[in-house]
Amino acid sequence: EIDENYEPTQEEILEYARWLGMDVEKEKELIWLAREGLKAPLPDHWKPCKSPEGEIYYFNFSNGDSVWDHPCDEYYKKLYAEEKAKWEERKKNPPKTEVKKKEKKTRMGGSGNDSDEDKPLKSSGKRQQDESSSSFLPL
């Protein structure tokens, strides 16, 4: 039976991300794909079944096809490749608004980068932590 409220664990998400081919340390911005893939419902006519040895496979009751991997896995591998290409392109060519922001900061005497120099000090004397430097992975 399929649990419609299933929430994958962080470990399951990372394992599936690696299976998709993701470098989970370098491509944290793409982890959402793995979570989405794990939560993907089966397409119409597909049901999970157990082999006599207890292994899960998927059977299409409409056309008789059976597969070991979730029927949507290939879709998510392709989607990952497409999203990775877009992500790499954005890294190479950041949107013009970010470039203008950095240029403006430079003209105003700032360094043009978002270093700790530009972050205000907390009362403890430590720099405030930016959300982007969090050790948590986005879901």
N, C-alpha and C positions, 0 to 999 in steps of 0.2 A: 504494500500500500504506500502511496506517495503522500508525504506530509506537505501540504500546500503552504504551511507557515515555516518551512525549513529555512534556517539561517545558517549558512556555512561558518565554520570556525575560521579564525585567521590562518591557522595551520593548513586547513583544507584549501583556502583561497590561494595561499602561497604555493602549495603543491600543484594545484591546477594551473596557476600562472606559469610555473616552470614547465609543466607539461605542454602548454601552449607555445613555449619557446622563449618566454620572457626572462629577462635578467631582472629579478625582483629588487636588486639593490639599485640599479641604474635607471630602471623604468617604473618607479613608484607611481608616477602619474597615470600609468596604464593599468594598475591593479584592479580598477573598477570592472574591467573586462572579464577578469577571472571570476569575480563575485557574480556578475551578471550571467556568465556561462554556467556556473554551478546552480543558479536559481532558474535557469531556463526551463520552461515546461516542455514536455514531450510534444512533438507535432501530432496532429490528428492521426488516429489509428495505431499509434505506437504505444506499447505497454512494456514495462520491465518484467522479465521472467527469470526464473532460476533454473540453471542446468541441474542434472542429477548430482553433480559434484558440488552444488551450492553456489556456483558463480552466477553473477548477474549478467544478463544479456537483454537486448531489446528486440521485440518482435512486432512487425507491422501486420495487423490482422486484416488489412485491406488487400495487400499484395503478396504476403507471405515472406517478405524480406526479414532477415535477422542480422543483427550486428552486435559486436561486443562493446563498442564505444557508444556513448550517448549520440543519438542521431543529429544533434545540433553541434557536436564537437568540431566538425570540419568547418561549419559556419563561423564558429568563434576563433578558429585558427586563422581563417581568412580575414576576419574582422580585426584581429590583433595585428596582422601584417599591414593592413590598410591604416590603422590608427597609429602604428609605430612609424610608418612612413610620414604621416602628417606631423607627428610629434617631432621627428628628426628634422623635418623641414622648418618647423616653427623655431627649433633651437638654432638652426643655421641662419634663418632670416626672421628675427623677432618682428612683431607688428610695429608699424611706424609710430604708433602712439608711445610705445615703450622707448623707442629711440629718441623721440622728441622730448620725453620726460627726462631722459638722461642728459640730453643736450642742454635743456633748460637748467637742470641742476648744475651742470658744469659752468654755464654762463653766469649763474648766480653765485659762483664761488664754491659749490660743492664738488665732490670728486667725480660725480657721474655714475658711481656704483653704489649699491646699497650695502656698504660695509658697516661695521659696528660703529664707526666714527659718527655716522649720521643718526644713530639711535639714541634716544634720551636715556639718561641714567635714572635708575630707580633709587629710592632713598638709601638702599643698602650699598650704593656705589657700583652695582653690577649693571650691565647692559640689559635692556628688556629683550626677551626672546621673541624673535619673529616666528609667526605660525609656520612658515615654510621650513624652519629648522627643527621642527618637532620630530621626535623619533617614532611617532605613531604613523602607521600607513593609512592612507585614505581608503575608505570603503565605497 
